[in-house]
Amino acid sequence: MTQYHAWRKIAETTPAAIIEIGFLNGDRAFLTEHTDRVAAGIVKGIDCFLAPNQTPPTPNQPQGG
């Protein structure tokens, strides 16, 4: 998505990301009924991106994976 139109509307030095969290046709119930979990997942994803070796695994994620 390097040519995505939104990238032309911000300065080249401005950090930006496109975050996809699901599809409204199949994920609507989860996205609308568990907004706290959705937000927490976005935060964890950003944390992992910024410091991949410092983010602890989630309870369901095996160690070293």
Summary of the structure (lengths in Angstrom):
residues: 65
radius of gyration: 15.2
end to end distance: 27.8
largest distance: 40.9
contacts: 96
relative contact order: 0.09
helix: 48%
strand: 0%
